[in-house]
Amino acid sequence: MRRKITIFVIVTVCYLLQTTLFTRLSFASITPNLLIIVVSAFGFMRGRKEGLFVGFFCGLLLDIFGGSVLGAYSLLYMYVGYINGFFRKRFYPEDLKLPLLLIAGSDLAVNLFIYFFMFLFRNRYNFNYYFLHLMLPELVYTMVVTIFLYMIVLKINQRLEAIEKRSASKFV
């Protein structure tokens, strides 16, 4: 129960930061995608099931408060969390390269999905403009923020695992 409450607080705080503070700190109307960082991080730190759960919750927040089609972001973020969960066995807390690579890939995949389903189907074919002026700057900004936010999420996850390990050892 403690883990679920903590995840709820992390997701809520990241959503609020993404929609309030980072809109004020935007560069050329580009903001980092904090929720993709959280979904990816919990996916490869905790596995497919938790990545799926966190992805659904993050996507649902985006769908309810800003999405045009209910369920699109939920489904997309669920897939991102689930796919990142496959890398749980290759995850080492002290290594920062894999998380950065996975979060960058997740952000790029989400933006490509958004381009294909939100712009391409509406006959807006200027992919180069979208890639150079929206996708790439968001990717860079998200990577800069990832270095800080990932470390916070990692420390919280390690603390939760230590608490869960201690409470499990009491019953054995």
C-alpha positions in Angstrom: 0.0 0.0 0.0 2.9 2.4 0.8 4.3 1.8 -2.7 1.0 2.7 -4.4 0.6 5.8 -2.4 4.1 6.9 -3.1 3.7 6.2 -6.9 0.5 8.2 -6.8 2.2 11.1 -5.2 5.2 11.0 -7.6 2.9 10.9 -10.7 0.7 13.7 -9.4 3.7 15.9 -8.5 5.3 15.3 -11.9 2.1 16.0 -13.7 1.6 19.2 -11.8 5.2 20.2 -12.4 4.9 19.4 -16.1 1.7 21.4 -16.5 2.6 24.4 -14.3 6.2 25.1 -13.5 7.8 23.7 -16.7 5.3 25.6 -18.9 6.8 28.7 -17.4 10.3 27.4 -18.0 9.7 26.4 -21.6 12.1 27.1 -24.3 10.4 28.0 -27.6 7.2 26.5 -26.2 9.0 23.2 -25.6 8.5 21.5 -22.2 10.1 18.3 -20.9 7.9 15.2 -20.6 8.2 14.3 -17.0 5.6 11.6 -17.1 7.5 9.6 -19.7 10.5 9.7 -17.4 8.4 8.3 -14.5 6.8 5.7 -16.6 10.0 4.5 -18.1 11.9 4.6 -14.8 9.3 2.5 -13.0 9.1 0.2 -16.0 12.7 -0.8 -15.9 13.2 -0.5 -12.2 10.2 -2.6 -11.2 9.2 -4.6 -14.2 6.5 -4.9 -16.8 3.5 -5.1 -14.5 4.3 -1.9 -12.5 5.4 -0.1 -15.7 2.0 -1.0 -17.2 0.2 0.3 -14.1 2.1 3.5 -13.8 1.8 4.1 -17.6 -1.9 3.7 -17.5 -2.2 6.1 -14.6 0.0 8.7 -16.3 -1.8 8.4 -19.6 -5.2 8.6 -17.9 -4.1 11.9 -16.3 -3.1 13.2 -19.7 -6.3 11.9 -21.3 -8.6 13.4 -18.7 -7.0 16.8 -18.5 -5.8 17.5 -22.0 -6.3 14.6 -24.4 -8.6 14.9 -27.4 -9.3 11.1 -27.5 -10.0 9.4 -24.2 -7.7 6.4 -23.8 -5.1 7.2 -26.5 -2.4 8.4 -24.0 -3.4 5.7 -21.5 -2.8 3.0 -24.1 0.4 4.6 -25.4 1.9 5.1 -21.9 0.9 1.6 -20.9 2.9 0.2 -23.8 5.9 2.4 -22.9 5.9 1.2 -19.3 5.4 -2.4 -20.4 8.2 -2.4 -23.0 10.6 -0.7 -20.6 9.8 -3.5 -18.1 11.6 -6.0 -20.4 14.8 -4.3 -19.4 14.5 -5.0 -15.7 17.1 -7.7 -15.8 19.6 -5.4 -17.4 18.9 -2.6 -14.9 21.7 -1.6 -12.5 21.0 1.4 -10.2 24.5 2.8 -10.5 24.5 2.8 -14.4 22.9 5.9 -15.9 23.4 5.0 -19.6 20.6 2.5 -19.9 17.9 4.7 -18.3 18.9 7.7 -20.4 18.8 5.6 -23.6 15.4 4.0 -22.7 13.9 7.3 -21.7 15.1 8.9 -24.9 13.8 6.1 -26.9 10.4 6.2 -25.1 10.1 10.0 -25.6 11.0 9.7 -29.3 8.5 6.8 -29.7 5.7 8.7 -28.0 6.4 11.8 -30.2 6.4 9.7 -33.4 3.1 8.1 -32.4 1.7 11.5 -31.7 2.9 12.8 -35.1 1.5 9.9 -37.1 -1.9 9.9 -35.4 -2.4 13.5 -34.6 -0.8 15.3 -37.6 -0.3 12.9 -40.5 -3.9 11.8 -40.6 -4.9 15.4 -40.7 -2.8 15.9 -43.9 0.0 17.7 -42.3 3.1 16.2 -43.9 5.9 18.4 -42.7 7.8 15.8 -40.7 11.1 17.6 -40.9 9.7 20.7 -39.3 8.0 18.7 -36.6 11.1 16.6 -35.9 13.6 19.5 -35.8 11.4 22.1 -34.0 9.3 19.9 -31.6 10.6 16.4 -31.2 14.3 17.0 -31.0 14.2 20.0 -28.6 11.7 18.1 -26.3 14.0 15.1 -26.4 17.0 17.2 -25.4 15.1 19.1 -22.7 13.7 15.8 -21.3 17.2 14.3 -21.2 18.5 17.2 -19.2 15.6 16.9 -16.7 16.0 13.1 -16.6 19.4 13.3 -15.0 17.9 15.0 -12.0 14.4 13.5 -11.8 15.7 9.9 -12.4 18.0 10.1 -9.4 15.1 11.2 -7.2 12.9 8.4 -8.4 15.7 5.9 -8.0 16.4 7.0 -4.4 12.7 6.7 -3.6 12.5 3.3 -5.2 15.5 2.1 -3.3 14.1 3.3 0.0 10.7 1.6 -0.7 12.5 -1.6 -1.6 14.5 -1.5 1.7 11.3 -0.9 3.7 9.5 -3.8 1.8 12.5 -6.1 2.4 12.6 -5.3 6.2 8.8 -5.8 6.5 9.0 -9.1 4.6 11.8 -10.4 6.8 9.7 -9.8 9.9 7.2 -12.3 8.7 9.7 -15.0 7.7 
